[in-house]
């Protein structure tokens, strides 16, 4: 297993990260493992923007207060959660200390490991809702392990067992998603309908079941994810240029999508970043 360890500070927040890749047999399903420790003299609030990957977060400390993008129930305390991407940001809060293990699931890997996703997009799911007693036991087993390397090895074994029993995505969904991924959301949905031989309605229904969202919504998320990475680059490109590169009609279209996915404008999001902090598009809220 290849690993990368880093330790940095941003203003008054200090964090340490150990990153690792799963065993080769799991790499089409799981992108990375990460173990994060964070400390600050005050509560830390973040706005997490969605990515095409699904984060599975296991807190080994006091847990997180989480408000998922499309959950109407309000913030919930969670120690082991799955956040299937949707259209909108999620909010998290820790009380100044965090110790978590995070698993980033590839889009179709989430279906293999979590099952049908049609009711999960943009919502928080506790791990025991997905894996039952195995989900509850995993928190204790990870906490008892003595190092990140042992925790990652434990995840390799467990995820391989779950994947062996998990559902296989439709070949047509795999083909259509790969076309969207390779074109970064720019292939017309009408082409996918022709290539799969399915009706537009059937394609949308199977995508919702296996990716949590329709092809049109997945395409929008892929474009947004690319825009986030370009806006975060140093030095950043002009927004009009980023809009054209990512397939938006114009900068106004980029701005509207950014507000929908991130809850703020591209400029506001970029200005609020704390360089070096880990996470999937995380943005500490203003104090």
C-alpha positions as CSV (number, residue, x, y, z in Angstrom):
1,X,0.0,0.0,0.0
2,X,1.4,3.4,-1.0
3,X,1.1,6.1,1.7
4,X,1.6,9.8,2.0
5,X,1.9,11.6,5.4
6,X,1.7,15.3,6.0
7,X,1.4,17.8,8.8
8,X,0.6,21.4,8.3
9,X,-1.1,24.5,9.8
10,X,-3.5,27.1,8.5
11,X,-4.0,30.1,10.7
12,X,-4.9,28.5,14.1
13,X,-6.0,25.1,12.8
14,X,-3.4,22.3,12.9
15,X,-3.9,19.0,11.2
16,X,-2.1,15.8,10.3
17,X,-3.1,13.5,7.5
18,X,-2.0,10.0,6.5
19,X,-3.3,8.9,3.1
20,X,-3.2,5.4,1.6
21,X,-4.5,3.5,-1.4
22,X,-6.5,0.3,-1.1
23,X,-5.2,-3.1,-2.4
24,X,-5.3,-3.3,-6.2
25,X,-8.5,-5.4,-6.3
26,X,-10.4,-2.6,-4.7
27,X,-9.0,0.4,-6.6
28,X,-11.9,0.5,-9.1
29,X,-14.3,0.9,-6.1
30,X,-12.3,2.9,-3.6
31,X,-10.1,5.9,-4.5
32,X,-8.2,6.6,-1.2
33,X,-8.1,6.0,2.5
34,X,-7.2,8.9,4.8
35,X,-6.7,9.3,8.5
36,X,-7.0,12.9,9.8
37,X,-6.3,14.5,13.2
38,X,-7.1,18.1,13.6
39,X,-6.9,20.5,16.6
40,X,-8.0,24.2,17.0
41,X,-8.7,26.4,20.0
42,X,-12.3,26.9,18.9
43,X,-15.1,24.9,17.2
44,X,-14.4,24.4,13.4
45,X,-17.3,24.9,11.0
46,X,-17.0,23.8,7.4
47,X,-19.1,23.8,4.2
48,X,-18.4,20.6,2.2
49,X,-19.2,20.8,-1.5
50,X,-20.2,17.6,-3.3
51,X,-17.8,15.7,-5.5
52,X,-18.5,12.7,-7.8
53,X,-17.0,10.4,-5.1
54,X,-18.9,9.4,-2.0
55,X,-17.2,10.0,1.3
56,X,-17.6,7.5,4.1
57,X,-16.5,9.1,7.4
58,X,-15.8,7.3,10.6
59,X,-15.1,9.5,13.6
60,X,-12.8,8.0,16.3
61,X,-13.2,11.0,18.6
62,X,-16.3,12.9,19.7
63,X,-18.3,12.7,16.5
64,X,-19.4,15.4,14.1
65,X,-22.5,17.6,14.0
66,X,-23.6,17.3,10.3
67,X,-26.3,19.0,8.2
68,X,-26.5,17.1,4.9
69,X,-27.4,19.0,1.7
70,X,-30.9,17.8,1.3
71,X,-31.8,16.6,4.8
72,X,-34.7,18.5,6.2
73,X,-34.3,17.0,9.7
74,X,-31.6,19.5,10.7
75,X,-28.1,18.8,12.1
76,X,-27.4,15.4,13.5
77,X,-24.5,14.0,15.6
78,X,-22.8,11.2,13.8
79,X,-19.7,9.0,14.4
80,X,-20.0,6.8,11.2
81,X,-21.7,8.3,8.2
82,X,-22.1,8.1,4.4
83,X,-22.7,11.3,2.5
84,X,-23.9,10.5,-1.1
85,X,-23.3,13.6,-3.3
86,X,-26.3,15.7,-4.2
87,X,-27.0,19.2,-5.3
88,X,-26.0,21.4,-2.5
89,X,-23.4,21.8,0.3
90,X,-23.2,19.9,3.6
91,X,-22.2,21.6,6.9
92,X,-20.0,20.0,9.5
93,X,-18.9,21.2,13.0
94,X,-16.4,19.8,15.4
95,X,-15.6,21.2,18.8
96,X,-12.0,21.9,18.0
97,X,-10.6,18.3,17.9
98,X,-11.2,15.7,15.2
99,X,-9.8,12.2,14.6
100,X,-11.4,10.5,11.6
101,X,-10.9,7.8,9.0
102,X,-12.3,8.7,5.6
103,X,-12.9,6.4,2.7
104,X,-13.5,7.9,-0.7
105,X,-15.7,5.6,-2.8
106,X,-15.6,5.8,-6.6
107,X,-19.1,6.6,-8.0
108,X,-20.0,3.1,-9.1
109,X,-18.0,1.7,-6.2
110,X,-20.5,3.3,-3.9
111,X,-23.3,1.2,-5.5
112,X,-21.2,-2.0,-5.1
113,X,-20.5,-1.3,-1.5
114,X,-23.6,0.5,-0.3
115,X,-26.4,-0.9,-2.5
116,X,-29.1,1.2,-4.4
117,X,-28.7,4.9,-3.9
118,X,-32.0,6.3,-5.3
119,X,-33.1,7.7,-2.0
120,X,-29.7,8.8,-0.7
121,X,-28.5,11.6,-2.9
122,X,-27.7,14.7,-0.8
123,X,-28.6,13.0,2.4
124,X,-26.8,11.7,5.4
125,X,-26.9,7.9,6.2
126,X,-25.6,6.4,9.3
127,X,-23.3,3.4,8.6
128,X,-25.4,1.0,10.6
129,X,-28.3,1.8,8.3
130,X,-26.3,0.5,5.4
131,X,-24.2,-2.3,6.9
132,X,-26.2,-3.2,10.1
133,X,-24.1,-4.7,12.9
134,X,-21.0,-4.7,10.7
135,X,-21.2,-1.0,10.4
136,X,-21.4,-0.6,14.2
137,X,-18.6,-3.0,14.8
138,X,-16.3,-1.3,12.3
139,X,-16.1,1.9,14.5
140,X,-14.9,-0.1,17.5
141,X,-12.4,-2.2,15.4
142,X,-10.9,0.9,13.8
143,X,-10.6,2.6,17.2
144,X,-8.8,-0.5,18.6
145,X,-6.3,-0.7,15.7
146,X,-2.9,0.8,16.7
147,X,-1.9,2.7,13.5
148,X,-3.3,4.1,10.2
149,X,-1.7,1.2,8.4
150,X,-3.5,-1.4,10.5
151,X,-6.8,0.6,10.0
152,X,-6.3,0.7,6.2
153,X,-5.5,-3.1,6.2
154,X,-8.7,-3.7,8.2
155,X,-10.7,-1.7,5.6
156,X,-9.1,-3.7,2.8
157,X,-10.4,-6.9,4.3
158,X,-13.9,-5.7,5.1
159,X,-14.6,-3.8,1.9
160,X,-13.4,-6.8,-0.2
161,X,-15.9,-9.0,1.7
162,X,-18.7,-6.5,1.1
163,X,-17.9,-6.0,-2.5
164,X,-17.9,-9.7,-3.2
165,X,-21.6,-9.8,-2.1
166,X,-22.6,-6.4,-3.6
167,X,-24.7,-5.7,-6.7
168,X,-23.1,-5.3,-10.1
169,X,-23.9,-2.1,-12.0
170,X,-25.6,-2.4,-15.4
171,X,-23.1,-2.5,-18.3
172,X,-25.1,0.3,-19.9
173,X,-24.8,2.5,-16.8
174,X,-21.0,1.8,-16.6
175,X,-20.7,2.8,-20.3
176,X,-22.8,5.9,-19.9
177,X,-21.0,7.0,-16.8
178,X,-17.6,6.5,-18.3
179,X,-18.6,8.6,-21.3
180,X,-19.7,11.4,-18.9
181,X,-16.5,11.0,-16.9
182,X,-14.2,11.1,-19.9
183,X,-15.9,14.2,-21.4
184,X,-16.2,15.7,-17.9
185,X,-20.0,16.0,-18.2
186,X,-20.0,17.4,-21.7
187,X,-21.5,14.5,-23.7
188,X,-25.2,15.1,-24.7
189,X,-27.6,12.9,-22.9
190,X,-29.3,12.1,-26.2
191,X,-26.0,10.4,-27.3
192,X,-26.1,8.2,-24.2
193,X,-29.7,7.2,-25.0
194,X,-28.7,6.1,-28.4
195,X,-25.5,4.3,-27.3
196,X,-27.3,2.3,-24.5
197,X,-30.4,1.5,-26.5
198,X,-32.5,2.5,-23.5
199,X,-35.2,5.2,-23.4
200,X,-34.4,8.4,-21.7
201,X,-36.7,7.5,-18.8
202,X,-35.1,4.1,-18.2
203,X,-31.6,5.6,-18.4
204,X,-32.5,8.2,-15.7
205,X,-34.1,5.5,-13.5
206,X,-31.1,3.2,-13.6
207,X,-28.7,6.1,-13.0
208,X,-30.8,7.2,-9.9
209,X,-30.6,3.6,-8.5
210,X,-26.9,3.1,-9.1
211,X,-25.4,6.6,-8.9
212,X,-28.1,8.4,-6.8
213,X,-28.8,10.9,-9.6
214,X,-29.9,11.2,-13.2
215,X,-27.4,11.5,-16.0
216,X,-28.1,15.2,-16.4
217,X,-27.4,15.7,-12.6
218,X,-24.2,13.6,-12.8
219,X,-23.0,15.6,-15.8
220,X,-23.6,18.9,-13.9
221,X,-21.7,17.5,-10.8
222,X,-18.7,16.5,-13.0
223,X,-18.6,20.0,-14.6
224,X,-18.8,21.6,-11.2
225,X,-16.1,19.4,-9.8
226,X,-13.7,20.4,-12.6
227,X,-14.6,24.0,-12.1
228,X,-13.8,23.7,-8.3
229,X,-10.4,22.3,-9.1
230,X,-9.6,25.0,-11.6
231,X,-10.8,27.8,-9.3
232,X,-8.6,26.3,-6.5
233,X,-5.5,26.3,-8.7
234,X,-2.7,28.7,-8.1
235,X,-2.6,31.1,-9.9
236,X,-6.3,30.9,-10.6
237,X,-7.6,31.4,-14.1
238,X,-10.2,34.0,-15.0
239,X,-13.8,32.8,-14.3
240,X,-14.9,33.4,-17.9
241,X,-12.1,31.1,-19.1
242,X,-13.0,28.4,-16.5
243,X,-16.6,28.6,-17.5
244,X,-15.7,28.0,-21.2
245,X,-13.2,25.2,-20.3
246,X,-15.8,23.3,-18.2
247,X,-18.6,23.5,-20.8
248,X,-20.8,26.2,-19.2
249,X,-22.8,28.5,-21.5
250,X,-21.2,31.5,-19.9
251,X,-19.9,32.8,-16.6
252,X,-23.4,33.5,-15.4
253,X,-24.2,29.8,-15.9
254,X,-21.1,28.9,-13.8
255,X,-22.1,31.3,-11.1
256,X,-25.6,29.8,-10.9
257,X,-24.3,26.2,-10.6
258,X,-21.8,27.3,-8.0
259,X,-24.5,28.8,-5.9
260,X,-26.6,25.7,-6.3
261,X,-23.8,23.2,-5.4
262,X,-21.7,25.3,-2.9
263,X,-24.2,27.9,-1.6
264,X,-22.0,30.8,-2.6
265,X,-20.3,32.4,-5.6
266,X,-17.1,31.1,-7.1
267,X,-15.2,34.1,-5.8
268,X,-16.6,33.8,-2.3
269,X,-15.7,30.1,-2.2
270,X,-12.2,30.7,-3.3
271,X,-11.6,33.6,-0.9
272,X,-12.8,31.5,2.1
273,X,-10.4,28.6,1.5
274,X,-7.8,27.9,4.2
275,X,-4.8,26.6,2.2
276,X,-3.6,23.2,3.1
277,X,-6.6,21.9,5.0
278,X,-7.7,18.4,4.1
279,X,-11.1,17.4,2.9
280,X,-13.3,17.3,-0.2
281,X,-13.7,20.9,-1.0
282,X,-14.0,21.9,2.6
283,X,-14.6,25.6,3.5
284,X,-14.3,26.8,7.1
285,X,-17.2,29.2,7.8
286,X,-16.4,32.7,8.9
287,X,-16.2,33.2,12.7
